[in-house]
């Protein structure tokens, strides 16, 4: 691939994070397109993409369609959909991707490409719970992917209307860890767009570190309806969460992405963010599918691959799964 100029950028999934990123990227002068449907598509076509941030309403015009062929080949495609929707979305995005298109995955949890390049017990393996039929990896080949970890909180006020709460961090990196020309160009673009962007030498480790916190607090908040401060204030719940985290930490050590912290260290980081509703709790309250497999199921599967017993993770998975099943009835 040659070094891209990123003049044509498409957002796939103009929800909270995708919409926030889209507005900032459009303000660099890039031509912004959005693949959307339903009420979001209608709102984007009528009012553009809107972002409330820092007391100001920012509005950018976009080319919005429910047909990727109408939008055409892009220089950069930002995938920011919820994990349960990715299989169906991946099947639609083909017309956006040319030989040199970069696909930036700004999603929660463990992505389908996570084990690319790993050796040891996971060499050549794939995560069945994330991409059981291999449809995502076929539609979005690894050579196009640059990984992304988002450290920001946003919400959707209405279709096409995003509200930014806090955080502006984006960590990006090639799956190989190399600082390629395209990765450096993307890093520069994100900084130009106003993000606190970091180029990572091992994006999988950054994904694992973020997961280490939200794989526990997210599902617990979904089950209980509690904000993060309420969860961490209960010693018994905090102890259960710490036990899950220690299992994930042991898995990370087996696949050479160790975490040099204790669970209590991470709880202190979460506390500094104040009282907030996790994205999974917001999804439950909106009666939307939750990202349980990407956040918890993938950790269980990695435990099975690496020989790490995960009784606490299993319990969290089971409890959340039963809760969601009853919620849908």
Protein Blocks (a to p, Z undefined) as FASTA:
>chain_A
ZZdehlaccdehiafklmmmmmmmmmnopacddddehjllmmmmmnopaddeehiacddd
ddddfbfklnopafbdcddbdfklmmmmmmmmmmmpcfklccddddehjdfklmgoiacj
lgoiacfklmmnommmmmmcfklpccdddddddddfbghiacdfbdjbdcdddfklpacf
klmmmmmmmmmnopacdddfblklmmmmmmmmmmmmmmmmmmnopafklmmmpmklmmmm
mmmmmmmmmmmmmnopacfbdfklmmmmmmmnopaddfklmmmmnopacfkllmmmmmmm
mmmmnopacfklmmmmmmmmmmmmmmmZZ
